[in-house]
Amino acid sequence: MWRAYSDMKEANWKTSDKYFHARGNYDAAGRGPGGKWAAGIISDAREMVQGSSGRGHEDSAADQEANRWGRDGGDPNRYRPKGLPSKY
């Protein structure tokens, strides 16, 4: 998850948030049941904090959808924005 977060900050690419959410959760879940569990805890905590900061329920719900998609083994590229460099 940290690698996806670092890549998101480095890329600084508009509309890439959901892709990096899905990718971070996908990568963590790929490490086994403990990784999937940890990704769920971290994602839920992050959205709870950001949701209470006035960021918006709709955006938080969309982030959580991307989190679950990745955590459940879905291809993160579903959320990949056009033009995002292939490095990511």
Secondary structure as the mmCIF struct_conf table of DSSP 4:
data_model
#
loop_
_struct_conf.conf_type_id
_struct_conf.id
_struct_conf.beg_label_comp_id
_struct_conf.beg_label_asym_id
_struct_conf.beg_label_seq_id
_struct_conf.end_label_comp_id
_struct_conf.end_label_asym_id
_struct_conf.end_label_seq_id
HELX_RH_AL_P HELX_RH_AL_P1 TRP A 2 ALA A 11
TURN_TY1_P TURN_TY1_P1 LYS A 14 THR A 15
HELX_RH_AL_P HELX_RH_AL_P2 ASP A 17 ALA A 29
TURN_TY1_P TURN_TY1_P2 GLY A 30 ARG A 31
HELX_RH_AL_P HELX_RH_AL_P3 PRO A 33 GLY A 51
TURN_TY1_P TURN_TY1_P3 SER A 52 GLY A 54
BEND BEND1 ARG A 55 ARG A 55
HELX_RH_AL_P HELX_RH_AL_P4 HIS A 57 ARG A 71
TURN_TY1_P TURN_TY1_P4 ASP A 72 GLY A 73
HELX_RH_3T_P HELX_RH_3T_P1 PRO A 76 TYR A 79
HELX_LH_PP_P HELX_LH_PP_P1 ARG A 80 PRO A 81
TURN_TY1_P TURN_TY1_P5 LYS A 82 GLY A 83
TURN_TY1_P TURN_TY1_P6 SER A 86 LYS A 87
#
